[in-house]
Amino acid sequence: MTLALLLAACDTAVDTGDSAEPEEIDYPDVAVCEPAVVEFDGPAEPHVSDAWTFWLTCDGVLQMGASRLSVDPPTAGVIDDSGNAPVITWAEAGAATLKVQTGRFKGERAITILE
């Protein structure tokens, strides 16, 4: 019981020696990136069976994290996202749009796939 009384009587506040309030930081409400850009590594004028490795950048900075990937029309290419970077193999000639969303940033790239 004496130990309980001694512990109750002790001041548990810790003085860090720093009595200044932390500086206020004015964070933006929403990070803006206009436009987010779909970059790629592959032939500039892709043909059927050519492959691109692709990624999304915002103001020149690579966006990392979980990504949502698609191509419209879906028959234009086959996306393989099992590796370090997604790869699309172009499967059908014609116009297509490659779409990438990483976090809150979205980007699109219009493509014409040649025979």
C-alpha positions in Angstrom: 0.0 0.0 0.0 2.9 2.4 0.7 4.2 1.8 -2.8 0.8 2.8 -4.3 0.7 6.0 -2.2 4.3 6.9 -3.3 3.5 6.3 -7.0 0.3 8.4 -6.7 2.3 11.3 -5.1 4.8 11.4 -8.0 4.4 13.9 -10.7 4.4 11.9 -14.0 4.8 15.0 -16.3 8.1 15.0 -18.2 9.8 18.3 -18.8 11.4 18.2 -22.2 12.9 21.7 -21.8 11.1 22.8 -25.0 8.2 25.0 -24.2 7.8 26.5 -27.7 4.7 25.5 -29.6 5.4 23.6 -32.9 5.5 25.7 -36.0 2.2 25.8 -38.0 2.6 24.2 -41.4 0.1 25.3 -44.1 -0.5 22.1 -46.1 -2.4 22.4 -49.4 -5.9 20.9 -49.3 -5.3 18.8 -52.4 -2.2 18.0 -54.3 -2.7 19.2 -57.9 -1.0 17.8 -60.9 -2.3 19.1 -64.2 -1.7 17.2 -66.3 -0.4 13.9 -64.9 1.5 12.3 -67.8 1.6 8.6 -68.9 5.3 8.0 -69.8 6.5 4.9 -71.7 9.5 3.0 -72.8 9.0 1.5 -76.2 8.6 2.4 -79.9 7.1 5.9 -80.3 4.9 4.5 -83.1 3.9 1.1 -81.8 2.9 -1.8 -84.1 0.9 -4.9 -83.2 3.0 -7.1 -80.9 5.2 -4.2 -79.7 5.4 -3.8 -75.9 5.6 -0.7 -73.8 6.7 -0.4 -70.2 4.7 2.5 -68.8 4.3 4.7 -65.7 2.6 7.9 -64.4 4.4 11.1 -63.6 3.3 14.3 -61.9 5.3 17.4 -62.6 8.1 15.1 -63.7 8.0 13.0 -60.5 7.4 9.3 -60.8 4.2 8.3 -59.0 4.6 5.1 -57.0 2.0 2.9 -55.3 -1.0 0.9 -56.3 -2.1 1.7 -59.8 -5.3 1.2 -61.8 -4.4 0.4 -65.4 -6.6 0.1 -68.5 -6.7 0.5 -72.2 -9.7 1.5 -74.3 -10.8 -0.4 -76.3 -9.9 -3.4 -74.1 -8.9 -5.4 -77.2 -6.2 -2.9 -78.2 -3.6 -4.4 -75.8 -2.9 -6.9 -73.0 -1.6 -5.4 -69.8 0.8 -7.4 -67.6 1.3 -5.8 -64.2 2.9 -8.7 -62.5 6.5 -7.3 -62.7 8.2 -4.2 -61.3 6.5 -2.0 -63.9 3.4 -2.7 -66.0 3.9 -3.7 -69.6 1.3 -3.5 -72.4 1.6 -5.6 -75.5 -0.3 -4.0 -78.3 -2.7 -6.6 -79.8 -4.9 -4.7 -82.3 -4.2 -2.0 -84.9 -6.2 1.3 -84.5 -6.7 4.1 -82.1 -6.6 3.4 -78.3 -6.2 5.3 -75.0 -3.9 4.0 -72.3 -5.2 5.1 -68.8 -3.3 5.0 -65.6 -4.4 6.1 -62.1 -1.9 6.0 -59.2 -3.3 7.3 -55.9 -5.4 10.4 -56.7 -3.5 11.2 -60.0 -4.9 10.1 -63.3 -3.3 10.3 -66.8 -4.2 9.2 -70.3 -2.3 8.8 -73.5 -3.9 8.5 -76.9 -2.1 6.0 -79.1 -2.4 4.8 -82.7 -1.3 1.2 -83.1 0.0 0.3 -86.5 -0.2 -3.1 -88.3 
